[in-house]
């Protein structure tokens, strides 16, 4: 399964107690990634409801999403433990340090996947359960096992899994998937490359050492910056398409225009630095990476607030 040399995992403080063990299992689920996924789930539910959904439904959907994303991320840790050992930023993950064995992590991932599916099916609805299973398979199999080690377009198509919370949130409320959810799905789809490629640029050597063909490893900074800029423009245009489709008001339009303008400006700034031949820290790709998180937070916050304030563009 690996393209890199594997070594025995490093064992760190095996006698750390149950709290350390619990923390290790939580780390397998990648809580920071889960937080970002949930940021896109709840606002979509507000839009689907055109108001505030049942608090119980919100809580149930969030719990199912946490279990589902945790399962997918755990499977990713199991399969990529050789890569994580080589890369500096992932070298302290529990699969590398030996705090959790591969078999134990695999069982943990399966239990999370089963629990999330059962929970969504019986507590939310069967459609959300099916979408959740699809998200797990897309990330654990499509991205992790098939695309990540084979193509520089891995994050583009593999990123589809990260778009699924928009569909799950909508389906939880409406029990079907409709065009507003599809548009928000596409916003995240086009957002993923300009979000992740700057990170890949900053950790280019890590990915190269692990033989992962991320685009910044395969192509020069100028090519990557051009693609980032192109995706940024398409992402903003797609976000504006939500206005007529979902009858969004002034709050969403203002947020989409303002945050989108800053995102595009940051992308062009990165492109200018790449054209100037800057590299390493001088290229400053993490500046765009960090703003990309702010962008998606602001945009989806506006998705939630807009239907509550009822400030239509036209009457």
SVG drawing of the C-alpha trace seen along z (x, -y; Angstrom):
<svg xmlns="http://www.w3.org/2000/svg" viewBox="-43 -45 56 50">
<polyline fill="none" stroke="black" stroke-width="0.4" points="0.0,0.0 3.0,-2.3 5.3,-4.1 7.7,-5.2 10.0,-3.3 8.1,-2.1 9.6,-1.9 8.4,-0.6 6.2,-3.3 7.7,-5.4 6.3,-4.6 5.8,-7.7 4.9,-7.2 2.9,-4.0 2.0,-4.3 0.3,-7.6 -3.1,-6.4 -6.6,-6.4 -6.7,-10.1 -3.8,-9.9 -5.5,-7.0 -8.7,-8.8 -6.9,-11.9 -5.1,-9.6 -8.3,-8.2 -9.8,-11.7 -6.8,-12.8 -7.4,-10.1 -10.7,-11.8 -8.9,-15.1 -11.2,-17.4 -10.0,-20.6 -11.2,-19.2 -14.5,-18.1 -15.0,-21.7 -14.7,-23.0 -17.1,-20.5 -19.7,-21.4 -19.4,-25.1 -20.9,-24.2 -23.6,-21.9 -25.6,-24.0 -26.0,-27.1 -27.3,-25.0 -30.0,-23.7 -31.0,-27.2 -31.4,-28.0 -33.3,-24.8 -35.7,-25.6 -35.8,-29.4 -35.5,-29.9 -34.3,-28.0 -34.7,-24.3 -35.5,-22.1 -32.7,-22.2 -32.9,-18.5 -32.5,-18.0 -29.5,-20.3 -27.9,-18.3 -28.7,-15.0 -27.3,-16.0 -24.2,-17.4 -23.6,-14.2 -24.1,-12.1 -21.7,-14.3 -19.0,-14.1 -19.2,-10.3 -19.1,-10.1 -16.2,-12.5 -14.4,-10.9 -14.7,-7.5 -13.4,-8.8 -10.5,-10.6 -9.6,-7.5 -9.5,-5.4 -7.3,-8.0 -4.9,-7.8 -4.7,-4.0 -3.9,-4.0 -1.6,-7.0 0.4,-6.1 3.6,-5.6 3.2,-9.1 2.4,-10.7 5.7,-9.2 7.7,-10.9 6.0,-14.3 7.1,-16.7 3.6,-18.2 2.0,-14.8 4.8,-12.9 3.1,-13.2 -0.1,-11.5 -1.1,-8.5 -0.6,-6.0 3.0,-7.1 3.8,-7.3 2.4,-3.9 -0.2,-5.1 -2.9,-3.4 -2.3,-0.2 -3.4,0.1 -5.9,2.9 -7.4,0.9 -7.7,-2.2 -9.4,-0.2 -11.9,1.2 -12.5,-2.3 -13.1,-3.6 -15.6,-0.8 -17.5,-1.4 -17.7,-5.1 -18.9,-4.4 -21.6,-2.0 -22.7,-4.2 -23.0,-7.3 -25.0,-5.3 -27.4,-3.8 -27.8,-7.2 -28.5,-9.1 -30.9,-6.4 -33.1,-6.1 -32.8,-9.5 -32.5,-11.9 -33.5,-10.2 -32.3,-7.5 -31.2,-10.0 -28.8,-11.7 -27.5,-8.2 -26.8,-7.3 -25.1,-10.7 -23.0,-10.1 -21.9,-6.6 -21.0,-8.2 -18.9,-10.8 -16.9,-8.2 -16.3,-6.1 -15.3,-9.1 -12.7,-10.2 -11.4,-6.9 -11.4,-5.1 -11.7,-7.6 -9.2,-10.2 -7.0,-8.3 -6.6,-4.9 -7.0,-5.8 -6.2,-9.5 -3.8,-10.8 -0.7,-8.8 -1.5,-8.7 -2.4,-12.2 -1.7,-15.9 -5.5,-16.4 -6.0,-14.3 -7.3,-17.2 -9.6,-18.4 -11.7,-15.2 -10.9,-13.8 -12.2,-17.0 -15.8,-16.0 -16.0,-14.2 -15.6,-17.6 -18.5,-19.0 -21.0,-16.4 -22.0,-18.2 -23.9,-20.7 -26.0,-18.0 -26.4,-16.2 -27.5,-19.3 -30.1,-20.1 -31.4,-16.5 -31.7,-16.4 -34.3,-19.3 -36.0,-18.7 -35.5,-14.9 -34.3,-15.6 -31.5,-17.4 -32.3,-20.7 -30.5,-23.3 -29.4,-25.6 -27.7,-22.7 -26.0,-21.7 -24.7,-25.3 -23.2,-25.3 -21.7,-21.9 -20.0,-23.4 -18.8,-26.4 -16.9,-24.1 -15.8,-22.0 -14.2,-25.1 -13.0,-26.4 -11.0,-23.2 -8.0,-23.6 -7.3,-27.3 -7.7,-26.3 -5.4,-23.2 -2.8,-24.0 -1.3,-27.0 -0.8,-24.6 0.8,-22.1 3.1,-24.9 4.2,-25.7 4.9,-22.0 6.1,-21.1 9.2,-19.3 7.2,-17.2 5.0,-15.9 8.0,-15.4 9.7,-13.3 6.6,-11.2 6.2,-10.8 2.8,-12.3 2.2,-14.0 0.5,-17.2 0.3,-19.8 3.0,-22.1 5.3,-19.1 4.7,-18.3 4.5,-21.8 6.1,-25.2 4.7,-27.9 3.6,-30.0 1.5,-27.2 -0.1,-26.5 -0.8,-30.1 -2.5,-30.5 -4.8,-27.6 -5.5,-28.8 -6.5,-32.2 -8.8,-30.6 -10.5,-28.4 -11.0,-31.5 -12.8,-33.4 -15.0,-30.4 -15.8,-29.9 -16.9,-33.5 -19.1,-33.3 -20.7,-30.1 -21.4,-31.7 -23.2,-34.5 -25.3,-32.0 -27.0,-31.2 -28.6,-34.7 -31.2,-34.1 -31.6,-30.3 -32.3,-30.5 -33.7,-34.1 -31.0,-35.3 -31.1,-38.9 -28.7,-41.7 -26.9,-40.1 -25.7,-37.1 -25.0,-39.2 -22.9,-41.7 -21.0,-38.9 -20.4,-37.0 -19.1,-40.1 -16.9,-41.4 -15.3,-38.1 -15.1,-36.9 -13.3,-40.1 -10.7,-39.7 -10.2,-36.0 -9.6,-36.9 -7.3,-39.7 -5.3,-37.4 -5.1,-34.8 -3.8,-37.5 -1.3,-38.7 0.1,-35.1 0.2,-35.0 2.2,-38.2 4.7,-36.9 5.0,-33.7 5.6,-35.7 8.3,-37.6 10.1,-34.3 9.7,-34.4 9.8,-31.1 9.7,-29.6 8.6,-32.0 8.8,-34.9 6.0,-33.4 3.7,-33.4 1.1,-30.8 -0.2,-30.3 -1.6,-33.8 -4.2,-32.6 -4.7,-29.3 -5.6,-31.1 -7.9,-33.5 -9.7,-30.7 -10.9,-29.4 -12.1,-32.9 -13.8,-33.1 -15.8,-29.9 -16.8,-30.8 -18.1,-34.2 -19.9,-33.0 -21.8,-30.2 -22.5,-32.5 -24.3,-34.7 -26.1,-31.7 -27.5,-31.1 -28.3,-34.8 -29.8,-35.9 -33.1,-33.9 -33.5,-35.1 -33.3,-38.8 -35.5,-38.8 -33.9,-41.7 -34.8,-40.7 -33.1,-42.3 -36.5,-42.8 -40.1,-42.8"/>
</svg>
